[in-house]
Amino acid sequence: MRCAVIGAGAWGTALANVLTENEHDVVLWARESDVVESVNGRQANDRFLAGHALDARLRATGDMREAVADAELVVYVPPSHALRAVAAAGRHAVAPVATVVVASKGIERGTLALMTEVVAEELPGRAVVALSGPSFAAEVADRQPTAIVAASESRGAATVAQEAFSNSVLRVYTTEDIVGVELGGSLKNVMAVATGIAEGLGLGFNSRAALITRGLAEMSRLGVALGASPRTFAGLAGLGDLVLTCTGSLSRNRALGFDIGKGATLDQALEGRETVAEGVVSAASALALAEREGVEMPIVAAVNRTLFEGYPAQRAIEDLMGRELRPENDR
């Protein structure tokens, strides 16, 4: 197929490379001119995916219309806060029959829209697929076996994405639970910030396990309130992505939380980071969404207080441990 990948961060570049290796004709759109030059001139993305050679057939451009022209599959991978503007920029150039895949993870501030909802609003009439699951870009680029999920209300569109990306080292499953898959992909970043904070405080594996497990309960609670299947949160886009992001050494969200736990302010923790830690962006939106739905999410609330209100991280942990006792499965 003729494919366009919009957004040349680490994940966008890795996905574009997968599609190219799968014999598709791929153009990668990058806002940054140095990334375009690096991909076209050296078959590498020295800025966002350094050290990983790219397929020589992958082409990059800074021209949105050139990237999406005649594309049968258009994949959006910009940071969540930039997705709407990026999608709007190519609105009139994306073919009406194109399958649109959204690999960005997050909840839009203000509107509290999921990423597929943002794209569906900007590109009406196209079939939209959410792509999520446990996947560090560097490991995908290294061709390490990985499994992810393509979710869409259109079974045909999900299958198009599944077949386009799947190969001997990347296995893509399908589901119709787009809400569950999207919430799993966004909320796990907030939980990874929480586990990083705990690690920065010097807490051990017991604490990490408690945060991951109770974090999963919060994610599932909100998902069910929004119409998602609880089974999704036991799958790749839920538990799988949560465990990876909360424990993996390549997790940007866990690393940022670690710095906060060590005593850094949010501004200090963000300083010098070129790549986005989506957990910071999603934390406030997740809390607003939970409050709108009347769903209790104490870990998300604690992360917000610690990040944005200067609340001491140690006290936030103590507050969580001091909450009223209750049955484990009390919703």
Summary of the structure (lengths in Angstrom):
residues: 331
radius of gyration: 19.2
end to end distance: 45.7
largest distance: 60.2
contacts: 1210
relative contact order: 0.11
helix: 52%
strand: 12%
